[in-house]
Amino acid sequence: MEVGRLPLSASQRGKLISAGYTTLASLSRLSPSHLARDLKVPEAEAYEILRVASLGSGLEQPDKHSALVNGGQTAWEILNEEKLSPRITTSCADLDYILGGGINCKEVTEIGGVPGIGKTQLGTQLAVNVQRPIGYGGLGGKAVYIDTEGSFMVERALQIAEASVVNMSCNSELTRKESEASQVERHPTDILEKIYYFRICTSTEQIALINYLDQFISEHKDVVDEPWEKVVIFNQVTTKCTEGSFQLSLALGDSWSHSCTNRIILYWNGDERNAYIDK
């Protein structure tokens, strides 16, 4: 398939052809940063071009059953999709490392640990970080924060937002590239306006909210971009009896553990916080 048939703007198609990228094959092994340099466009725009190109093979031979049957991708296509998929930084280099670069798209990530280990802090951090531009370790998106404990503190969220603004400002090169596009995200109060908070006190309220989320998202279409959506769940620990001994285990049991894609356990090692992948 030629790039001229991709659903891109005329300007983007022209830049691709001028740079020598005339077919999908010529784009298949490029990184967003490489393409951004060649086309002289922001890395976020280069990523979107590659994402559209990666879906291009599905546009070549439309089939009447394509709406009913999903899949049919090659392992190579899946690998490229994962490589191009942006991740949300946790603002902790070691935690990002064990997660393969951060919280991944199209996955459910569960993070559990004892009280006081930093789960609420991490949840608030992610609600702020998802709003950062792609080049800063975010998605330029928004967050829905569902609180079942009442532990969310808006004052702390403001502090994290302010620190995030300072951190982004330190990256002068990317600041110059995307100064106009990301100007709003550089104001802490605007970051807070993009966190939608729900306080849940009972299981009945939780079920009602889950049923309401579809309507909420349809009314706020800019909250969820389907290819980039992520779900992060924070879980408490409970005591589990195994072979006559008691040990700490994440709540909701073994059956629930199969529902998430990734499971991270936070724990204390002396005075240090540590983490390991349980799944």
Beta strands, then each sheet from edge to edge (+ up, - down):
strand 1: 108-113
strand 2: 143-147
strand 3: 195-199
strand 4: 231-235
strand 5: 237-242
strand 6: 245-250
strand 7: 262-269
strand 8: 272-277
sheet 1: 4+ 1+ 7+ 8-
sheet 2: 2+ 3+
sheet 3: 5+ 6-
end
